[in-house]
Amino acid sequence: MMALQLESILTCPKCDHAETLTMPTDACQWFYECTNCKTLLKPKPGDCCVFCSYGSVPCPPKQSGENNCCG
């Protein structure tokens, strides 16, 4: 099994600010406030968290193949 990637580059869809963040391994992150424009990011429909919607790497549960990773 491959090692999980815990860092993801989260990019704000409003201002394109990108920030490297460490993802939690024990929970999904449903909200994130952009540090540049203060927009509150929420997952897109069908995604479980902000990392799956706006990150360069999906969340750790998705990486490990869990179907209902955040449910």
C-alpha positions in Angstrom: 0.0 0.0 0.0 1.3 3.5 -0.9 1.9 6.0 1.8 -0.7 8.7 2.2 0.1 12.2 1.1 -0.9 14.5 3.9 -0.1 17.8 2.3 -2.3 19.4 -0.4 -2.2 22.7 -2.2 -5.6 24.3 -1.6 -6.5 26.9 -4.2 -9.3 29.4 -3.7 -11.7 29.4 -6.6 -12.5 33.1 -6.1 -9.0 34.7 -5.9 -6.7 31.8 -7.0 -4.7 32.1 -3.8 -2.9 28.8 -3.2 -1.7 27.6 0.2 0.0 24.3 1.2 -1.9 22.7 4.1 -1.6 19.5 6.1 -4.8 17.5 5.9 -6.4 16.0 9.0 -6.2 12.2 9.0 -9.1 11.6 11.5 -11.8 13.9 10.0 -12.9 15.7 6.9 -12.5 19.4 6.6 -15.9 20.7 5.4 -15.0 24.4 5.6 -11.9 26.5 5.1 -11.6 30.3 5.0 -9.2 31.6 2.4 -6.5 33.5 4.1 -6.3 36.0 1.2 -9.9 37.0 0.4 -11.7 35.5 3.4 -14.1 33.4 1.2 -15.5 30.5 3.1 -14.9 27.4 1.0 -17.3 24.5 1.1 -17.1 21.1 -0.7 -18.6 21.0 -4.2 -21.7 18.8 -4.6 -20.6 15.2 -4.5 -17.3 15.9 -2.8 -16.7 15.0 0.8 -14.4 17.9 1.8 -12.6 21.1 0.7 -9.5 19.1 -0.2 -11.4 16.9 -2.6 -12.9 20.0 -4.2 -10.1 22.5 -4.2 -6.9 20.6 -3.3 -4.1 19.2 -5.4 -4.4 15.9 -3.5 -7.7 14.2 -2.3 -8.2 13.7 1.5 -6.5 10.8 3.2 -9.7 8.6 3.5 -10.2 9.0 -0.3 -6.6 8.1 -1.0 -7.0 4.9 1.0 -10.1 3.9 -1.0 -12.8 4.4 1.6 -16.2 4.7 -0.2 -18.0 6.7 2.5 -14.9 8.4 3.8 -16.5 11.3 5.7 -20.0 10.0 6.3 
